[in-house]
Amino acid sequence: MIPAEDQVMQLWDKYDLPEGKRRHVKLVANVARLLATKLKINEPLLTAGALLHDIDKNVPKLPGERHPDAGVRILQEEGMGEVASLVKTHPLHA
């Protein structure tokens, strides 16, 4: 499932994404939209990935789990496997 923007905001609330991170992911999503248009790729999917790539920032990690693995787990649990596949490529040092 690719979430609509209202679903993204519900996830931000559910996982307590801090306000500063919300601003950050919105900026990343703006760039993602431009790139998707320019490259003619799936804009809703790329935007959702941008908006949710830091969903785990305020969530306790499982033992041995790192960012973005926690985000991938969360998104898979939420039924968003396509978005999780994008988040999986997010750099570990981020």
C-alpha positions as CSV (number, residue, x, y, z in Angstrom):
1,M,0.0,0.0,0.0
2,I,1.1,3.5,-0.8
3,P,-0.3,5.8,1.9
4,A,-2.1,9.1,1.2
5,E,-0.7,12.2,2.9
6,D,-3.3,12.0,5.7
7,Q,-2.3,8.4,6.4
8,V,1.4,9.6,6.6
9,M,0.5,12.2,9.2
10,Q,-1.4,9.6,11.2
11,L,1.8,7.4,11.2
12,W,3.9,10.4,12.3
13,D,1.5,10.8,15.2
14,K,1.4,7.1,16.0
15,Y,5.2,6.8,16.1
16,D,5.7,10.2,17.7
17,L,7.9,11.7,14.9
18,P,9.4,14.9,16.3
19,E,8.4,18.2,14.7
20,G,12.0,18.9,13.4
21,K,12.0,15.5,11.7
22,R,8.6,16.3,10.2
23,R,10.0,19.5,8.7
24,H,13.0,17.6,7.4
25,V,11.0,14.8,5.7
26,K,8.6,17.4,4.1
27,L,11.6,19.0,2.5
28,V,13.0,15.7,1.3
29,A,9.5,14.9,-0.1
30,N,9.5,18.2,-2.1
31,V,12.8,17.2,-3.7
32,A,11.4,13.6,-4.3
33,R,8.4,15.0,-6.1
34,L,10.6,17.1,-8.4
35,L,12.8,14.1,-9.2
36,A,9.9,11.8,-9.8
37,T,8.4,14.3,-12.3
38,K,11.7,14.8,-14.0
39,L,12.6,11.1,-14.2
40,K,9.0,10.0,-14.9
41,I,9.0,7.5,-12.0
42,N,6.3,6.6,-9.4
43,E,5.7,10.0,-7.7
44,P,3.3,8.7,-5.0
45,L,5.7,5.9,-4.0
46,L,8.8,8.1,-4.0
47,T,7.0,10.8,-2.0
48,A,5.7,8.3,0.5
49,G,9.3,6.9,0.9
50,A,10.6,10.4,1.5
51,L,7.9,11.3,4.0
52,L,8.4,8.0,6.0
53,H,12.2,7.4,5.7
54,D,12.7,8.6,9.3
55,I,9.5,7.1,10.8
56,D,11.6,5.2,13.4
57,K,13.6,8.1,14.8
58,N,11.6,8.2,18.1
59,V,10.9,4.5,18.4
60,P,12.8,2.1,20.5
61,K,14.9,-0.3,18.4
62,L,14.9,-4.0,18.8
63,P,18.2,-5.6,20.0
64,G,20.8,-5.2,17.1
65,E,18.4,-3.1,15.0
66,R,19.6,0.1,13.4
67,H,18.1,2.9,11.4
68,P,16.7,2.2,8.7
69,D,16.0,-1.4,9.7
70,A,13.5,-0.2,12.4
71,G,11.7,1.9,9.8
72,V,11.5,-1.0,7.4
73,R,10.0,-3.2,10.1
74,I,7.5,-0.5,11.1
75,L,6.4,0.0,7.5
76,Q,6.1,-3.7,6.8
77,E,4.0,-4.1,9.9
78,E,1.8,-1.3,8.6
79,G,1.3,-3.1,5.3
80,M,3.5,-0.8,3.3
81,G,6.0,-3.2,1.8
82,E,6.6,-1.0,-1.3
83,V,7.5,2.0,0.8
84,A,9.6,-0.2,3.1
85,S,11.7,-1.3,0.1
86,L,12.6,2.3,-0.6
87,V,13.4,3.1,3.1
88,K,15.6,0.0,3.2
89,T,18.0,1.9,0.9
90,H,18.3,4.8,3.3
91,P,22.0,5.2,4.4
92,L,22.8,3.6,7.8
93,H,24.8,6.6,8.9
94,A,21.8,8.9,8.5
